Amino acid sequence: MNKEDAARLAAFERMYADLLAERGKVLADMDRLRAAGKQKGATYQQLLAQKLTLQNLIGRFEIYGIKPEA
């Protein structure tokens, strides 16, 4: 693998890690709102949509072999 390929792979792996971190934050925010009984609020619904979008992107990365190391 040449330097350019390694740099591109590293960029994809950083992006994947950022998506995982963002999903974690969204899930924590959703849990906080759920605990407050605000599941029907606009903010919760927006977070739900964001969570689904993030999960879709993460899934696409995993289809192509970019996954967290065990």
VOBA-22520 format. One record per residue: residue number from 1; residue in one letter; chain; x, y, z of N, C-alpha, C, O in turn. Coordinates in nm, 3 decimals. Layout:
KOLNU  num  residu  chaine      n.u      n.v      n.w     ca.u     ca.v     ca.w      c.u      c.v      c.w      o.u      o.v      o.w
KOLNU  NUM       A       A        X        Y        Z        X        Y        Z        X        Y        Z        X        Y        Z
...
This chain:
KOLNU  num  residu  chaine      n.u      n.v      n.w     ca.u     ca.v     ca.w      c.u      c.v      c.w      o.u      o.v      o.w
KOLNU    1       M       A    0.085   -0.117    0.000    0.000    0.000    0.000    0.090    0.123    0.000    0.182    0.134    0.080
KOLNU    2       N       A    0.061    0.215   -0.091    0.143    0.337   -0.094    0.091    0.440    0.007   -0.012    0.420    0.071
KOLNU    3       K       A    0.166    0.550    0.020    0.133    0.651    0.120   -0.005    0.712    0.096   -0.080    0.736    0.191
KOLNU    4       E       A   -0.038    0.735   -0.030   -0.167    0.797   -0.062   -0.283    0.704   -0.022   -0.382    0.750    0.035
KOLNU    5       D       A   -0.271    0.577   -0.051   -0.373    0.480   -0.014   -0.386    0.470    0.139   -0.497    0.464    0.192
KOLNU    6       A       A   -0.274    0.469    0.207   -0.275    0.462    0.353   -0.341    0.586    0.412   -0.416    0.576    0.510
KOLNU    7       A       A   -0.314    0.702    0.354   -0.374    0.826    0.403   -0.525    0.826    0.380   -0.601    0.871    0.466
KOLNU    8       R       A   -0.568    0.777    0.266   -0.712    0.770    0.238   -0.781    0.674    0.334   -0.888    0.705    0.386
KOLNU    9       L       A   -0.721    0.559    0.357   -0.779    0.463    0.450   -0.787    0.522    0.591   -0.887    0.505    0.661
KOLNU   10       A       A   -0.683    0.591    0.632   -0.683    0.655    0.764   -0.794    0.759    0.774   -0.857    0.772    0.878
KOLNU   11       A       A   -0.817    0.833    0.665   -0.924    0.933    0.665   -1.061    0.866    0.680   -1.146    0.915    0.754
KOLNU   12       F       A   -1.081    0.756    0.610   -1.207    0.683    0.623   -1.225    0.629    0.765   -1.335    0.633    0.820
KOLNU   13       E       A   -1.117    0.579    0.822   -1.125    0.526    0.958   -1.154    0.637    1.059   -1.228    0.615    1.156
KOLNU   14       R       A   -1.097    0.757    1.038   -1.128    0.870    1.126   -1.274    0.910    1.113   -1.341    0.938    1.212
KOLNU   15       M       A   -1.322    0.914    0.990   -1.462    0.949    0.966   -1.554    0.848    1.034   -1.653    0.887    1.097
KOLNU   16       Y       A   -1.522    0.721    1.023   -1.601    0.615    1.086   -1.602    0.634    1.238   -1.707    0.623    1.301
KOLNU   17       A       A   -1.487    0.661    1.295   -1.479    0.684    1.440   -1.561    0.805    1.481   -1.627    0.804    1.585
KOLNU   18       D       A   -1.559    0.910    1.400   -1.639    1.030    1.428   -1.788    0.998    1.422   -1.866    1.048    1.504
KOLNU   19       L       A   -1.829    0.916    1.326   -1.970    0.876    1.316   -2.012    0.798    1.440   -2.121    0.820    1.494
KOLNU   20       L       A   -1.925    0.707    1.486   -1.956    0.630    1.607   -1.969    0.722    1.729   -2.059    0.705    1.811
KOLNU   21       A       A   -1.879    0.819    1.739   -1.882    0.912    1.852   -2.009    0.997    1.847   -2.074    1.020    1.950
KOLNU   22       E       A   -2.044    1.044    1.729   -2.164    1.126    1.715   -2.289    1.045    1.748   -2.381    1.095    1.814
KOLNU   23       R       A   -2.293    0.918    1.704   -2.407    0.833    1.736   -2.417    0.813    1.888   -2.526    0.814    1.943
KOLNU   24       G       A   -2.304    0.797    1.953   -2.304    0.783    2.099   -2.362    0.905    2.168   -2.437    0.892    2.264
KOLNU   25       K       A   -2.326    1.023    2.119   -2.380    1.147    2.177   -2.529    1.156    2.153   -2.605    1.192    2.244
KOLNU   26       V       A   -2.573    1.124    2.032   -2.716    1.128    2.000   -2.793    1.031    2.090   -2.899    1.066    2.143
KOLNU   27       L       A   -2.741    0.910    2.107   -2.808    0.812    2.192   -2.816    0.860    2.337   -2.918    0.840    2.404
KOLNU   28       A       A   -2.710    0.924    2.386   -2.711    0.976    2.522   -2.814    1.088    2.536   -2.886    1.094    2.636
KOLNU   29       D       A   -2.822    1.176    2.437   -2.922    1.283    2.440   -3.063    1.226    2.435   -3.153    1.276    2.504
KOLNU   30       M       A   -3.083    1.122    2.355   -3.214    1.058    2.347   -3.251    0.995    2.481   -3.365    1.006    2.526
KOLNU   31       D       A   -3.155    0.930    2.546   -3.180    0.869    2.677   -3.220    0.974    2.779   -3.310    0.953    2.861
KOLNU   32       R       A   -3.150    1.089    2.774   -3.180    1.197    2.868   -3.323    1.248    2.847   -3.397    1.268    2.944
KOLNU   33       L       A   -3.361    1.269    2.722   -3.497    1.316    2.694   -3.601    1.210    2.729   -3.708    1.243    2.781
KOLNU   34       R       A   -3.570    1.084    2.701   -3.663    0.974    2.733   -3.686    0.969    2.884   -3.798    0.949    2.929
KOLNU   35       A       A   -3.580    0.986    2.962   -3.591    0.983    3.108   -3.678    1.099    3.159   -3.741    1.088    3.264
KOLNU   36       A       A   -3.679    1.208    3.083   -3.760    1.323    3.121   -3.902    1.314    3.064   -3.982    1.405    3.082
KOLNU   37       G       A   -3.933    1.203    2.994   -4.066    1.184    2.938   -4.095    1.270    2.817   -4.210    1.303    2.790
KOLNU   38       K       A   -3.991    1.306    2.742   -4.009    1.396    2.628   -3.989    1.326    2.494   -3.934    1.385    2.401
KOLNU   39       Q       A   -4.034    1.199    2.483   -4.017    1.124    2.359   -4.100    1.180    2.243   -4.068    1.155    2.127
KOLNU   40       K       A   -4.203    1.253    2.273   -4.290    1.303    2.167   -4.251    1.443    2.121   -4.313    1.499    2.030
KOLNU   41       G       A   -4.148    1.500    2.183   -4.106    1.635    2.149   -4.030    1.641    2.017   -3.980    1.539    1.967
KOLNU   42       A       A   -4.022    1.760    1.962   -3.954    1.781    1.834   -3.806    1.747    1.843   -3.750    1.688    1.750
KOLNU   43       T       A   -3.742    1.783    1.952   -3.599    1.756    1.967   -3.572    1.606    1.966   -3.478    1.560    1.901
KOLNU   44       Y       A   -3.655    1.531    2.037   -3.637    1.385    2.040   -3.656    1.328    1.900   -3.579    1.241    1.858
KOLNU   45       Q       A   -3.756    1.375    1.830   -3.784    1.324    1.695   -3.668    1.357    1.600   -3.633    1.275    1.515
KOLNU   46       Q       A   -3.610    1.475    1.614   -3.495    1.512    1.532   -3.375    1.423    1.564   -3.303    1.381    1.474
KOLNU   47       L       A   -3.355    1.394    1.691   -3.245    1.306    1.731   -3.268    1.165    1.677   -3.173    1.099    1.634
KOLNU   48       L       A   -3.391    1.119    1.678   -3.422    0.988    1.624   -3.387    0.981    1.475   -3.328    0.884    1.429
KOLNU   49       A       A   -3.424    1.085    1.401   -3.391    1.089    1.258   -3.239    1.092    1.239   -3.187    1.025    1.150
KOLNU   50       Q       A   -3.170    1.168    1.321   -3.024    1.175    1.312   -2.962    1.040    1.344   -2.866    0.999    1.278
KOLNU   51       K       A   -3.015    0.971    1.445   -2.965    0.838    1.481   -2.979    0.741    1.364   -2.886    0.666    1.333
KOLNU   52       L       A   -3.094    0.743    1.300   -3.116    0.653    1.187   -3.021    0.684    1.072   -2.969    0.593    1.008
KOLNU   53       T       A   -2.998    0.812    1.046   -2.905    0.851    0.940   -2.764    0.804    0.973   -2.695    0.750    0.886
KOLNU   54       L       A   -2.722    0.824    1.097   -2.588    0.782    1.138   -2.574    0.631    1.128   -2.472    0.581    1.082
KOLNU   55       Q       A   -2.676    0.557    1.172   -2.670    0.411    1.165   -2.660    0.364    1.021   -2.591    0.266    0.992
KOLNU   56       N       A   -2.729    0.432    0.930   -2.720    0.398    0.789   -2.578    0.419    0.737   -2.523    0.332    0.668
KOLNU   57       L       A   -2.518    0.533    0.769   -2.381    0.561    0.725   -2.283    0.461    0.785   -2.195    0.410    0.715
KOLNU   58       I       A   -2.297    0.432    0.914   -2.208    0.336    0.980   -2.221    0.200    0.915   -2.122    0.131    0.892
KOLNU   59       G       A   -2.343    0.160    0.886   -2.367    0.032    0.820   -2.300    0.024    0.684   -2.248   -0.081    0.647
KOLNU   60       R       A   -2.302    0.132    0.610   -2.237    0.133    0.479   -2.086    0.117    0.492   -2.024    0.047    0.412
KOLNU   61       F       A   -2.028    0.182    0.591   -1.885    0.163    0.615   -1.856    0.017    0.644   -1.760   -0.040    0.592
KOLNU   62       E       A   -1.939   -0.044    0.727   -1.916   -0.182    0.767   -1.933   -0.279    0.649   -1.863   -0.380    0.643
KOLNU   63       I       A   -2.023   -0.249    0.557   -2.039   -0.331    0.438   -1.908   -0.337    0.360   -1.874   -0.441    0.303
KOLNU   64       Y       A   -1.836   -0.226    0.358   -1.710   -0.218    0.283   -1.588   -0.253    0.366   -1.475   -0.231    0.323
KOLNU   65       G       A   -1.611   -0.308    0.486   -1.500   -0.360    0.563   -1.436   -0.267    0.662   -1.336   -0.303    0.724
KOLNU   66       I       A   -1.490   -0.147    0.680   -1.435   -0.057    0.781   -1.519   -0.076    0.907   -1.634   -0.033    0.914
KOLNU   67       K       A   -1.458   -0.142    1.006   -1.529   -0.176    1.130   -1.438   -0.146    1.247   -1.317   -0.135    1.231
KOLNU   68       P       A   -1.498   -0.131    1.366   -1.413   -0.110    1.483   -1.330   -0.236    1.510   -1.375   -0.348    1.487
KOLNU   69       E       A   -1.211   -0.214    1.560   -1.125   -0.329    1.593   -1.176   -0.391    1.721   -1.212   -0.321    1.815
KOLNU   70       A       A   -1.177   -0.523    1.726   -1.229   -0.594    1.844   -1.128   -0.597    1.955   -1.154   -0.652    2.062
